Amino acid sequence: MTCSYYSLSSDENQYKQHKQHKFSGSSYASVKDHCAPPGREEDGRRIGLSNVTYPTAVKYEVQAYDGASLIESSPVGLPKRKQRGGGRRGKITTFSRAARKRMMKKLATFRREVVARALFITLTYPAEYPDGERAKRDLFSFLKRLKRKYPNAAWIWREELQKRGAPHFHILVLGVDFIPHGWVALAWWDVCGRISIEHLKAGTEVRRVKSYKQCVWYVSKYLAKGEEVEAELGRRWGLGGCWRRFVGALRVFKLVRSEVANLARLLDGILQRKAKGRRYKRRKFIARKAFWLYDVSPILDRFDGIIRP
């Protein structure tokens, strides 16, 4: 399919010249409609492309993970935006908003039925705790033991600093129905160097979730919580194990803008009602990637009726 192009800068100048004249009645309306800059019709000014040649027939690629909770839209064929930043990556000192978004999107790709049976493990240190590098080695040693014990498991881990400055870890485990608390306590106590009997008794916690909603609440409260203290601890989160076997089946759709607009209108309306008075910001999908965290299965069941009402 070929795309039609407009030069927005020339048409805007023409529109400004016509706007200087006075019109009355229907003649003014007809001239205004005829000379309206394509930038307004095609949302060029809103997306910052008013001074470039802008394709009016843009294709969109929509990705949905069947059985999971992520729907993502991205335009295809738009002019590239000017890159901001770049270069060598600096040291990680906090859990940024971008890192939180990536972690929540990765969790949303897992099938809901698997997430609803997840286990949460918390690992802490006693009064004497190591530095960040040693704590990360302890975590990876524990995860290696977890993989040997449960080879079909997958996990998402998150490192967080307590108010006293000690690091501790939250781990979301998938694909395992039951993990004895005694095994977790003994493995973490052994990895940390068998510090004390008190640490063996109170250094770990294992909790099972009852539903998908409770799992998302727990992740939002603990794994995705922001940090008040900055420290050079390296990566704050990661995933491992056989996590690919729990990802929902990826379905890709090629849509035009009107079809994506119908889909976005429905999802924004649902999520805005679920917000229950809290502030909800509608997604801007025209010239950038956008995503929605919602149950994908009912959307796919009536997908054609949503995009072409």
C-alpha positions in Angstrom: 0.0 0.0 0.0 1.4 3.4 -1.0 1.5 6.3 1.5 0.5 9.8 0.6 2.8 12.6 1.8 2.2 16.3 2.6 4.7 19.1 3.1 3.4 20.6 6.3 5.6 23.7 6.3 4.3 25.0 2.9 0.6 24.3 3.7 0.9 26.0 7.1 2.2 29.1 5.4 -0.6 29.0 3.0 -3.1 28.6 5.8 -1.7 31.6 7.7 -2.0 33.8 4.6 -5.7 32.9 4.2 -6.3 33.4 7.9 -5.3 37.1 7.5 -8.4 37.8 5.3 -11.9 38.1 6.7 -14.6 35.8 5.6 -18.2 35.5 6.5 -20.8 32.7 6.5 -20.3 29.6 4.5 -17.4 31.0 2.4 -15.2 31.4 5.5 -16.0 27.8 6.6 -15.3 26.4 3.1 -12.0 28.3 2.8 -10.9 27.3 6.3 -11.7 23.6 5.7 -10.0 23.7 2.3 -6.8 25.4 3.7 -6.6 23.6 7.0 -3.0 22.4 7.4 -2.6 18.7 7.2 -0.5 18.9 10.4 -3.8 19.3 12.3 -5.6 16.7 10.4 -2.8 14.1 10.8 -1.7 15.2 14.3 1.6 16.4 13.0 1.9 19.2 15.5 1.0 17.0 18.4 3.8 14.5 17.7 6.4 17.1 16.8 6.6 16.5 13.1 5.1 19.8 11.7 8.3 20.8 9.9 9.0 17.5 8.1 7.3 15.5 5.4 4.8 13.3 7.2 3.2 10.1 5.9 -0.6 10.2 6.4 -1.2 6.5 5.9 0.9 4.9 8.7 0.8 1.2 9.4 0.8 -0.1 13.0 2.0 -3.3 14.4 0.1 -4.6 17.4 1.5 -7.4 19.5 -0.7 -9.3 22.0 0.4 -12.2 24.3 -2.5 -14.6 24.4 -3.4 -15.7 27.9 -1.2 -12.9 29.4 -1.8 -9.2 30.1 0.3 -7.2 27.6 -0.9 -5.4 24.4 1.6 -3.3 22.6 1.3 -1.0 19.6 4.2 0.5 17.6 4.0 2.6 14.3 5.9 1.4 11.3 7.4 3.8 8.7 7.5 7.1 10.7 10.5 9.4 10.5 12.9 8.6 13.3 13.0 11.0 16.2 16.1 12.8 17.2 18.0 10.7 19.6 18.4 12.1 23.1 21.3 11.1 25.2 23.3 8.0 24.3 26.9 7.0 24.7 28.4 4.9 27.4 26.0 3.8 30.1 26.7 5.2 33.5 26.6 3.4 36.8 23.2 2.2 38.2 22.5 4.0 41.4 18.7 3.5 41.8 15.7 1.7 40.5 14.5 4.0 37.8 11.0 4.4 36.3 12.2 3.0 33.0 13.5 -0.1 34.8 10.2 -0.4 36.7 8.3 -0.2 33.4 10.5 -2.9 31.8 10.0 -5.2 34.7 6.2 -4.8 34.8 6.0 -5.4 31.0 8.0 -8.6 31.3 5.8 -9.8 34.1 2.7 -9.0 31.9 4.0 -11.4 29.2 3.6 -14.4 31.4 0.4 -16.4 31.3 -2.1 -15.3 34.0 -2.8 -18.8 35.1 0.9 -19.3 35.9 1.3 -15.9 37.7 -1.8 -16.7 39.8 0.1 -19.7 41.4 3.3 -17.9 42.0 5.5 -18.0 45.2 7.2 -15.1 46.8 10.5 -15.5 48.6 12.1 -12.8 50.7 15.8 -13.0 51.6 17.3 -10.7 54.3 20.5 -10.2 56.3 21.0 -9.8 60.1 22.5 -6.8 61.8 25.9 -7.5 60.1 25.5 -7.3 56.3 27.9 -7.4 53.4 28.5 -4.8 50.7 26.5 -4.8 47.4 28.9 -6.9 45.4 29.1 -9.7 48.0 25.3 -9.6 48.4 24.8 -10.1 44.7 27.1 -13.1 44.8 25.0 -14.6 47.6 21.8 -14.1 45.6 23.2 -15.8 42.5 24.5 -18.7 44.6 21.0 -19.1 46.1 19.4 -19.0 42.6 21.8 -21.7 41.4 20.7 -23.9 44.2 17.1 -23.1 43.4 17.6 -24.1 39.8 19.3 -27.4 40.7 16.4 -28.2 43.1 13.6 -27.1 40.8 14.9 -27.2 37.2 11.6 -26.2 35.6 11.2 -23.0 37.7 11.5 -19.4 36.6 11.9 -16.3 38.7 12.1 -12.5 38.8 14.4 -11.1 41.5 14.5 -7.5 42.8 17.1 -6.0 45.1 16.2 -3.3 47.5 17.9 -1.3 50.3 16.4 -1.2 53.7 16.4 2.0 55.7 19.4 0.8 57.7 21.3 0.4 54.4 21.2 -3.4 54.3 20.3 -5.0 50.9 17.5 -7.6 50.8 15.9 -9.5 47.9 12.4 -10.3 46.7 12.0 -13.2 44.4 8.8 -14.1 42.4 9.0 -17.9 41.6 6.9 -19.3 38.8 6.3 -23.0 37.8 6.6 -24.4 41.3 3.6 -25.4 43.4 5.5 -25.7 46.7 8.9 -24.8 48.2 9.5 -25.8 51.8 10.4 -22.9 54.0 13.0 -25.0 55.8 14.9 -25.6 52.5 14.9 -21.9 51.7 16.1 -20.9 55.1 18.9 -23.5 55.2 20.1 -22.7 51.7 20.2 -18.9 52.3 21.8 -19.4 55.7 24.5 -21.6 54.1 25.1 -19.2 51.2 25.6 -16.3 53.6 28.2 -18.2 55.6 26.1 -19.5 58.5 26.2 -16.2 60.3 23.9 -17.1 63.3 21.1 -19.3 64.4 18.8 -16.2 64.6 19.5 -15.5 60.9 18.5 -19.1 60.1 15.2 -18.7 61.9 14.2 -15.2 60.7 16.2 -14.5 57.6 13.7 -15.8 55.0 10.0 -15.8 54.2 8.0 -17.9 51.7 4.5 -16.8 50.7 2.0 -18.1 48.2 -0.4 -15.9 46.3 -4.1 -16.7 46.1 -4.9 -14.9 42.8 -3.5 -13.0 39.9 -4.8 -9.7 41.4 -2.9 -10.4 44.7 0.3 -11.2 42.8 0.1 -7.9 40.9 -0.5 -6.1 44.2 2.5 -7.8 45.8 4.7 -7.0 42.8 3.6 -3.3 42.8 4.2 -3.0 46.6 7.5 -4.7 46.9 9.2 -5.6 43.6 8.2 -2.4 41.8 8.6 0.0 44.7 10.8 3.0 44.2 13.9 3.7 46.3 14.7 6.6 48.6 18.4 5.7 49.0 20.8 5.8 46.1 23.8 3.4 46.0 26.0 1.8 43.3 24.6 -1.8 43.6 24.4 -2.6 39.9 21.3 -4.0 38.4 18.3 -3.9 40.6 16.2 -6.6 39.0 16.6 -9.6 36.6 15.0 -12.9 35.6 16.2 -16.4 35.1 15.3 -20.0 34.9 13.0 -21.5 32.3 11.0 -18.2 32.0 10.3 -18.6 28.2 8.1 -21.6 28.7 5.6 -19.4 30.7 5.3 -16.6 28.1 2.0 -16.4 26.4 1.7 -17.1 22.7 2.6 -14.0 20.7 0.1 -12.8 18.1 0.9 -9.9 15.7 -1.6 -7.8 13.8 -1.0 -5.3 11.0 -3.5 -2.4 11.5 -4.2 1.1 10.2 -4.5 4.1 12.5 -8.3 4.1 12.7 -8.3 0.4 13.9 -5.6 1.1 16.5 -7.6 4.1 17.7 -10.7 1.9 18.2 -8.6 -0.6 20.2 -7.0 2.2 22.3 -10.3 3.8 23.0 -11.7 0.6 24.4 -8.6 -0.2 26.5 -8.3 3.3 27.9 -11.9 3.3 28.8 -11.7 0.0 30.7 -8.5 1.0 32.5 -9.9 4.4 33.4 -12.9 2.8 35.0 -10.7 0.4 36.9 -8.7 3.3 38.2 -11.7 4.3 40.4 -11.0 8.0 40.7 -7.3 7.7 40.5 -5.5 9.6 37.8 -5.2 7.7 34.5 -3.2 9.0 31.5 -4.5 7.9 28.2 -1.9 6.3 25.9 -0.4 8.3 23.0 0.0 5.8 20.2 0.2 7.9 17.0 3.9 8.3 16.7 5.3 6.3 19.5 5.1 2.9 21.1 2.2 2.4 23.5 1.2 -0.5 25.8 -1.7 -1.6 27.9 -1.7 -4.0 30.8 -5.0 -5.9 30.6 -6.3 -9.4 30.2 -5.6 -10.2 26.5 -7.9 -13.3 26.0 -11.3 -11.5 26.1 -9.9 -8.8 23.7 -8.7 -11.4 21.2 -12.0 -13.2 21.3 -13.8 -10.2 19.8 -10.9 -8.5 18.2 -12.5 -7.9 14.8 -15.5 -6.4 16.4 -13.4 -4.0 18.4 -11.2 -2.6 15.6 -14.0 -2.5 13.0 -17.2 -1.6 14.9 
